[in-house]
């Protein structure tokens, strides 16, 4: 008897690391402020690249950015930017590195004022949006909500957080359940 394989969204291809990410991480609601910020930073680094590139370098990013500790990163300057530009284990893009420092500063202001997690989850009413896409072609690259969210982040000092990046981040962090209705994870996450 052949074991029946679960039906997945399909965007991950056959790469085992990507499949594991889809099955275990993508779309799982994230409530931790620092983890939400880390994922937003990584989505900013992904701009113009494939997510698997970032996923394969994620441990290098975590090491280079000291565990994505915003309190540490917020105080970085040009010497740190130069150090990171020489790090072959990460994406060496000056604008994205500098944006991470700026974003750490903006994050700390939001965290102190209202909590970054609360700030983020308030955009979706405190619970994941439950979408019902039947095909990858149905999933929008951005929404009116991600446009509003992106605009607000930028007003608060964030960079590399356009509406497409923000929507991809919302999907990854479970603010929106965008697993296809045919995917085994869709109902699992809806039931949480």
DOKOLVEX-309409 format. One record per residue (C-alpha): residue number from 1; residue in three letters; y, z, x. Coordinates in Angstrom, 3 decimals, padded with zeros to 6 digits, always signed. Layout:
N
+------+------+----------+----------+----------+
! dofi ! nunu !        y !        z !        x !
+------+------+----------+----------+----------+
!  NUM !  Ala !        Y !        Z !        X !
...
+------+------+----------+----------+----------+
***
This chain:
192
+------+------+----------+----------+----------+
! dofi ! nunu !        y !        z !        x !
+------+------+----------+----------+----------+
!    1 !  Unk ! +000.000 ! +000.000 ! +000.000 !
!    2 !  Unk ! +003.422 ! -000.977 ! +001.365 !
!    3 !  Unk ! +006.142 ! +001.673 ! +001.427 !
!    4 !  Unk ! +009.088 ! +000.704 ! -000.745 !
!    5 !  Unk ! +012.297 ! +000.616 ! +001.301 !
!    6 !  Unk ! +015.489 ! +001.994 ! -000.249 !
!    7 !  Unk ! +018.107 ! -000.495 ! -001.368 !
!    8 !  Unk ! +021.337 ! -000.134 ! +000.609 !
!    9 !  Unk ! +024.842 ! -001.584 ! +000.422 !
!   10 !  Unk ! +024.065 ! -004.168 ! +003.091 !
!   11 !  Unk ! +027.253 ! -004.089 ! +005.164 !
!   12 !  Unk ! +025.529 ! -002.254 ! +008.021 !
!   13 !  Unk ! +023.017 ! -004.980 ! +008.904 !
!   14 !  Unk ! +019.901 ! -003.945 ! +010.833 !
!   15 !  Unk ! +021.495 ! -001.788 ! +013.542 !
!   16 !  Unk ! +019.687 ! +001.610 ! +013.381 !
!   17 !  Unk ! +022.840 ! +003.564 ! +014.236 !
!   18 !  Unk ! +024.764 ! +001.769 ! +011.510 !
!   19 !  Unk ! +021.941 ! +002.323 ! +008.987 !
!   20 !  Unk ! +021.899 ! +006.047 ! +009.823 !
!   21 !  Unk ! +025.685 ! +006.194 ! +009.410 !
!   22 !  Unk ! +025.409 ! +004.506 ! +005.998 !
!   23 !  Unk ! +022.571 ! +006.752 ! +004.858 !
!   24 !  Unk ! +023.879 ! +010.095 ! +006.123 !
!   25 !  Unk ! +027.660 ! +009.984 ! +006.615 !
!   26 !  Unk ! +029.511 ! +007.163 ! +004.879 !
!   27 !  Unk ! +030.830 ! +008.217 ! +001.512 !
!   28 !  Unk ! +029.887 ! +011.893 ! +001.825 !
!   29 !  Unk ! +032.878 ! +013.955 ! +000.633 !
!   30 !  Unk ! +034.650 ! +015.515 ! +003.616 !
!   31 !  Unk ! +036.650 ! +018.660 ! +002.864 !
!   32 !  Unk ! +037.445 ! +019.856 ! +006.390 !
!   33 !  Unk ! +041.067 ! +019.124 ! +007.325 !
!   34 !  Unk ! +040.429 ! +018.500 ! +011.016 !
!   35 !  Unk ! +037.439 ! +016.234 ! +010.313 !
!   36 !  Unk ! +039.489 ! +014.219 ! +007.800 !
!   37 !  Unk ! +042.196 ! +013.785 ! +010.427 !
!   38 !  Unk ! +039.671 ! +012.728 ! +013.105 !
!   39 !  Unk ! +038.224 ! +010.097 ! +010.795 !
!   40 !  Unk ! +041.696 ! +008.786 ! +009.926 !
!   41 !  Unk ! +042.509 ! +008.481 ! +013.638 !
!   42 !  Unk ! +039.234 ! +006.646 ! +014.295 !
!   43 !  Unk ! +039.893 ! +004.288 ! +011.387 !
!   44 !  Unk ! +043.271 ! +003.551 ! +012.979 !
!   45 !  Unk ! +041.533 ! +002.703 ! +016.264 !
!   46 !  Unk ! +039.175 ! +000.430 ! +014.328 !
!   47 !  Unk ! +042.026 ! -001.819 ! +013.136 !
!   48 !  Unk ! +041.210 ! -005.352 ! +014.263 !
!   49 !  Unk ! +037.703 ! -004.374 ! +015.390 !
!   50 !  Unk ! +034.355 ! -003.733 ! +013.736 !
!   51 !  Unk ! +033.452 ! -000.189 ! +012.714 !
!   52 !  Unk ! +030.232 ! -000.298 ! +014.755 !
!   53 !  Unk ! +032.402 ! -000.615 ! +017.884 !
!   54 !  Unk ! +034.089 ! +002.694 ! +017.034 !
!   55 !  Unk ! +030.845 ! +004.314 ! +015.938 !
!   56 !  Unk ! +029.228 ! +003.530 ! +019.286 !
!   57 !  Unk ! +032.233 ! +004.993 ! +021.140 !
!   58 !  Unk ! +032.755 ! +007.998 ! +018.848 !
!   59 !  Unk ! +031.319 ! +010.555 ! +021.280 !
!   60 !  Unk ! +033.513 ! +009.117 ! +024.053 !
!   61 !  Unk ! +036.537 ! +009.422 ! +021.764 !
!   62 !  Unk ! +035.668 ! +013.028 ! +020.956 !
!   63 !  Unk ! +035.407 ! +013.868 ! +024.638 !
!   64 !  Unk ! +038.587 ! +011.986 ! +025.608 !
!   65 !  Unk ! +040.582 ! +013.538 ! +022.754 !
!   66 !  Unk ! +039.232 ! +017.071 ! +023.346 !
!   67 !  Unk ! +037.275 ! +017.268 ! +020.113 !
!   68 !  Unk ! +040.199 ! +015.809 ! +018.174 !
!   69 !  Unk ! +041.993 ! +019.127 ! +018.379 !
!   70 !  Unk ! +045.403 ! +018.305 ! +016.879 !
!   71 !  Unk ! +047.020 ! +021.430 ! +018.337 !
!   72 !  Unk ! +046.191 ! +020.177 ! +021.844 !
!   73 !  Unk ! +046.911 ! +016.481 ! +021.240 !
!   74 !  Unk ! +050.304 ! +017.136 ! +019.622 !
!   75 !  Unk ! +051.631 ! +018.336 ! +023.000 !
!   76 !  Unk ! +050.416 ! +015.345 ! +025.007 !
!   77 !  Unk ! +052.809 ! +013.036 ! +026.810 !
!   78 !  Unk ! +052.909 ! +009.958 ! +029.010 !
!   79 !  Unk ! +050.534 ! +011.411 ! +031.618 !
!   80 !  Unk ! +047.881 ! +011.836 ! +028.929 !
!   81 !  Unk ! +048.519 ! +008.333 ! +027.587 !
!   82 !  Unk ! +048.002 ! +006.938 ! +031.112 !
!   83 !  Unk ! +044.796 ! +008.954 ! +031.519 !
!   84 !  Unk ! +043.428 ! +007.569 ! +028.241 !
!   85 !  Unk ! +044.443 ! +004.000 ! +029.089 !
!   86 !  Unk ! +042.084 ! +004.249 ! +032.093 !
!   87 !  Unk ! +039.162 ! +005.584 ! +030.031 !
!   88 !  Unk ! +036.664 ! +002.719 ! +029.609 !
!   89 !  Unk ! +034.702 ! +004.713 ! +027.027 !
!   90 !  Unk ! +037.369 ! +004.354 ! +024.320 !
!   91 !  Unk ! +039.605 ! +001.617 ! +022.899 !
!   92 !  Unk ! +042.427 ! +001.413 ! +025.440 !
!   93 !  Unk ! +045.344 ! +000.452 ! +023.213 !
!   94 !  Unk ! +048.656 ! +002.098 ! +024.047 !
!   95 !  Unk ! +050.018 ! +001.900 ! +020.507 !
!   96 !  Unk ! +046.919 ! +003.503 ! +018.993 !
!   97 !  Unk ! +046.814 ! +006.230 ! +021.642 !
!   98 !  Unk ! +050.495 ! +007.040 ! +021.146 !
!   99 !  Unk ! +049.976 ! +006.985 ! +017.370 !
!  100 !  Unk ! +047.222 ! +009.589 ! +017.756 !
!  101 !  Unk ! +049.711 ! +011.957 ! +019.411 !
!  102 !  Unk ! +052.308 ! +011.297 ! +016.715 !
!  103 !  Unk ! +049.652 ! +011.676 ! +014.016 !
!  104 !  Unk ! +048.593 ! +015.032 ! +015.456 !
!  105 !  Unk ! +052.178 ! +016.222 ! +015.120 !
!  106 !  Unk ! +052.401 ! +014.924 ! +011.531 !
!  107 !  Unk ! +049.005 ! +016.444 ! +010.698 !
!  108 !  Unk ! +050.109 ! +019.883 ! +011.917 !
!  109 !  Unk ! +053.168 ! +019.790 ! +009.638 !
!  110 !  Unk ! +051.068 ! +018.925 ! +006.585 !
!  111 !  Unk ! +048.377 ! +021.430 ! +007.519 !
!  112 !  Unk ! +050.953 ! +024.217 ! +007.818 !
!  113 !  Unk ! +052.732 ! +023.291 ! +004.581 !
!  114 !  Unk ! +049.821 ! +022.677 ! +002.218 !
!  115 !  Unk ! +046.603 ! +022.093 ! +004.105 !
!  116 !  Unk ! +045.669 ! +018.563 ! +005.100 !
!  117 !  Unk ! +042.471 ! +018.597 ! +003.043 !
!  118 !  Unk ! +044.322 ! +019.681 ! -000.107 !
!  119 !  Unk ! +046.997 ! +017.072 ! +000.578 !
!  120 !  Unk ! +044.372 ! +014.316 ! +000.835 !
!  121 !  Unk ! +042.208 ! +015.375 ! -002.097 !
!  122 !  Unk ! +045.238 ! +015.746 ! -004.378 !
!  123 !  Unk ! +045.633 ! +011.955 ! -004.222 !
!  124 !  Unk ! +042.297 ! +011.582 ! -006.046 !
!  125 !  Unk ! +042.697 ! +014.555 ! -008.371 !
!  126 !  Unk ! +040.454 ! +016.854 ! -006.309 !
!  127 !  Unk ! +037.226 ! +014.896 ! -006.830 !
!  128 !  Unk ! +035.796 ! +011.634 ! -005.487 !
!  129 !  Unk ! +036.723 ! +008.478 ! -007.357 !
!  130 !  Unk ! +033.511 ! +007.060 ! -008.826 !
!  131 !  Unk ! +033.596 ! +003.291 ! -008.550 !
!  132 !  Unk ! +030.890 ! +000.984 ! -009.863 !
!  133 !  Unk ! +030.813 ! -002.076 ! -007.649 !
!  134 !  Unk ! +027.813 ! -004.380 ! -008.085 !
!  135 !  Unk ! +028.497 ! -006.559 ! -005.043 !
!  136 !  Unk ! +030.265 ! -006.272 ! -001.708 !
!  137 !  Unk ! +032.519 ! -009.078 ! -002.948 !
!  138 !  Unk ! +033.763 ! -006.768 ! -005.719 !
!  139 !  Unk ! +034.972 ! -004.041 ! -003.351 !
!  140 !  Unk ! +038.715 ! -004.413 ! -002.724 !
!  141 !  Unk ! +040.114 ! -004.113 ! +000.814 !
!  142 !  Unk ! +042.874 ! -001.870 ! -000.578 !
!  143 !  Unk ! +044.028 ! -000.471 ! -003.906 !
!  144 !  Unk ! +047.278 ! +000.632 ! -005.515 !
!  145 !  Unk ! +046.247 ! +004.201 ! -004.675 !
!  146 !  Unk ! +045.611 ! +003.416 ! -000.997 !
!  147 !  Unk ! +049.019 ! +001.710 ! -000.894 !
!  148 !  Unk ! +050.659 ! +004.847 ! -002.320 !
!  149 !  Unk ! +048.667 ! +007.121 ! +000.023 !
!  150 !  Unk ! +049.513 ! +004.965 ! +003.057 !
!  151 !  Unk ! +053.206 ! +004.955 ! +002.174 !
!  152 !  Unk ! +053.227 ! +008.743 ! +001.855 !
!  153 !  Unk ! +051.414 ! +009.212 ! +005.179 !
!  154 !  Unk ! +053.962 ! +006.962 ! +006.885 !
!  155 !  Unk ! +056.843 ! +008.870 ! +005.281 !
!  156 !  Unk ! +055.337 ! +012.016 ! +006.797 !
!  157 !  Unk ! +055.215 ! +010.468 ! +010.281 !
!  158 !  Unk ! +051.764 ! +008.859 ! +010.501 !
!  159 !  Unk ! +051.161 ! +005.501 ! +012.196 !
!  160 !  Unk ! +048.258 ! +003.032 ! +012.096 !
!  161 !  Unk ! +047.551 ! +003.998 ! +008.508 !
!  162 !  Unk ! +048.181 ! +000.878 ! +006.448 !
!  163 !  Unk ! +046.656 ! +000.586 ! +002.960 !
!  164 !  Unk ! +043.525 ! -001.215 ! +004.173 !
!  165 !  Unk ! +042.870 ! +001.405 ! +006.865 !
!  166 !  Unk ! +043.534 ! +004.181 ! +004.348 !
!  167 !  Unk ! +041.125 ! +002.664 ! +001.819 !
!  168 !  Unk ! +038.361 ! +002.283 ! +004.413 !
!  169 !  Unk ! +038.968 ! +005.913 ! +005.392 !
!  170 !  Unk ! +038.881 ! +007.040 ! +001.753 !
!  171 !  Unk ! +035.500 ! +005.330 ! +001.391 !
!  172 !  Unk ! +034.144 ! +006.809 ! +004.625 !
!  173 !  Unk ! +035.290 ! +010.346 ! +003.735 !
!  174 !  Unk ! +033.998 ! +010.211 ! +000.182 !
!  175 !  Unk ! +037.351 ! +010.272 ! -001.545 !
!  176 !  Unk ! +036.035 ! +007.106 ! -003.196 !
!  177 !  Unk ! +032.343 ! +006.524 ! -003.865 !
!  178 !  Unk ! +032.086 ! +002.843 ! -002.989 !
!  179 !  Unk ! +028.361 ! +002.632 ! -002.420 !
!  180 !  Unk ! +027.200 ! -000.291 ! -004.543 !
!  181 !  Unk ! +025.554 ! +000.647 ! -007.831 !
!  182 !  Unk ! +022.307 ! -000.852 ! -006.490 !
!  183 !  Unk ! +022.405 ! +001.384 ! -003.386 !
!  184 !  Unk ! +020.279 ! +004.545 ! -003.394 !
!  185 !  Unk ! +023.267 ! +006.568 ! -002.114 !
!  186 !  Unk ! +025.497 ! +005.691 ! -005.086 !
!  187 !  Unk ! +023.751 ! +007.974 ! -007.582 !
!  188 !  Unk ! +023.000 ! +010.639 ! -004.967 !
!  189 !  Unk ! +026.706 ! +011.003 ! -004.200 !
!  190 !  Unk ! +027.774 ! +010.688 ! -007.839 !
!  191 !  Unk ! +025.489 ! +013.616 ! -008.687 !
!  192 !  Unk ! +027.070 ! +015.945 ! -006.099 !
+------+------+----------+----------+----------+
***
